[in-house]
């Protein structure tokens, strides 16, 4: 029986704490706008879906997004550690200025691996763990609709894996992934996946810019 997989990108995260600015690598909570986005995601899911289970990355912005959604749906989110963002290692607590000082190559376009950031992981690591985690969640949820609240890179990796691409494939497709976007797929055991919608942000239409 098919499983409907709904991949959700978290709401907007704060990027400033006092005088310090932070990039995607920092574990920051939702901004006020992010909370509004999360509530709108919840309303969209309540109106258009029949969600059985909510799974979330352990990071602050995803957990808070999941909590807002869970309140609307009256579902308690479950933390799935392998849905977390690309592991940034020593960057996790550093501001933009600190990263510029200690790892200048990273802000110039080097990967975490190329910049030699201790404790970080490669995109291949991310791809493998996310693909495995989502596959396990899908396999235990036949004929159900499940939602995973995660981040841009895990969502892209998951979509690539579902299409059969490995992280080493030079021609693997890329996918747009807006903050608070919904990606809806239907997965049939032993069959081809059906992509119902990608990067859907219709629920944000009335949110002031």
ABEGO torsion letter per residue (X at the ends): XBBBBBBBBBBBBBABBEABBBBAABBBBBBAAAAAAAAAAAAAAAAABBBABBBBBABAAAAAAAAAAAAAAGBBBBBBAAABBBBAEAAAABBAAAAAAABAAAAAGBBAAAAGBBGBBBAAAAAAAAAAAAAAAAAABBGBBBBBBBBAAAAAAAAAAAAGBBAABAABBBBBBBBGBBBBBBBBBGBBBBBABBGBAAAAAABBX
